[in-house]
Amino acid sequence: MLSLLELRARIAAGTLTPAGAIDLCRAAIAAREPDLHALVTLDPAPAIPETGPLAGIAVGVKDIIDSAGLPSQMGSSIYAGWTPRGDAAVVSRLKQLGAVALAKTTTTAFASSDPTETVNPHDPGHTPGGSSAGSAAAVGAGMLPLALGTQTAGSVIRPASYCGCAAVKPSFRLIPTVGVKTYSWALDTVGLFAAGVADVAHALALVTGRPEIDGADSGSAPRIAVVRQDFAEAPEPEAEAALMRARQAAERAGARVSDLALPPELAQAWERHRIIQNYEGRLALAWEYDTQADALPPRVREHLDAGAAIEPAQYDDARRHGHHARRVLKGLFADYDAILTFSAPGSAPATLDSTGDPRFNQLWTLMGVPCVNVPVPGQSLPVGVQVIGRFGDDGRTLAVARMIETALRG
Ligand SMILES: NC(=O)CC(=O)O
């Protein structure tokens, strides 16, 4: 994969120019895109700044996120050719930093769960995951050093796990969602994909203007709770093996690791995530649902039909459970620095008809806490583990994730 930090080091050393770094991406795209189908639009002649902390860094932008002059087609024929005038807030920030919004990456329609045409870069017979399919596949394939995604249930962490790259779904609203097509205003979170955890941390620190996120300290012996989320059904053997290897790596690195069974309030919130997601989706996509329903793909239509049947009282109850569970989780973090759990039920399913199951992700999206996918080496198909921290503690969460990543590579 293309490491953002390695490219920036070469540019800083004068052995690579920003334009040369963009050319490296174009060459990788030319080699892999015909088989991967990860991109929707490729900017033929983007401006390439010579200066800035992300000069020379090509970014993939999920196609529900606006990038001025490039279409935002939402993965739907309804928006074919729709071209926004301006940048989403996060894209504008990346350009200020010198980055190049080189390509729009595939998304499931409206970031829901109808599969895209993108395939897994490690095996074309397997899904890359979703809804941020193209971003995960493009980074996992070494076509881009950085990509933007969004997560409403598991759409950043799960595809990153399937495609073998690092990713962060930051604390809720740490990155603004202005200029991002909304599915659920209580859940949608902009995330980042990159080759390794250090690359992700560096990009998040720059994008948010919080330098303390980069290089934060994990502490000499971080307290890590291994959580299985038993209410989410058992995972597959490869996910179990990955979690065990990550646990052992954390212990070797000096962490104090123990098992934690989540209190029932967390399971109750997990059960109600979909009520919030689909109730809000029905309202956020009202125009599409009310006037373009025949153009909606089946799973989006199914989810919005379900949303239309949810009563406001059910939605309010689900939100109350989420609020209460966030308070319970905050209390749990008094005794731990991070949680370690599954990123996905297993490796990427051997199908292109599904983007996989977010059951190990959805709770944490509702909790609004930072989540990091750490690739676990050594499996035929990638499998990641998820490091989760306190709300607002993104730097330490990334530091613990990096400690585990380094110990796994050791
Ligand atoms: N947008 C989402 O998070 C949906 C998913 O997890 O597949």
PDBQT file of the ligand as one rigid body, heavy atoms in Angstrom, charges set to zero:
ROOT
HETATM    1  N1  LIG A 501     -23.468   3.253   6.116  1.00  0.00    +0.000 N 
HETATM    2  C1  LIG A 501     -23.249   2.155   6.850  1.00  0.00    +0.000 C 
HETATM    3  O1  LIG A 501     -22.549   2.218   7.855  1.00  0.00    +0.000 OA
HETATM    4  C2  LIG A 501     -23.943   0.910   6.410  1.00  0.00    +0.000 C 
HETATM    5  C3  LIG A 501     -23.143  -0.368   6.615  1.00  0.00    +0.000 C 
HETATM    6  O2  LIG A 501     -22.501  -0.581   7.663  1.00  0.00    +0.000 OA
HETATM    7  O3  LIG A 501     -23.161  -1.198   5.697  1.00  0.00    +0.000 OA
ENDROOT
TORSDOF 0
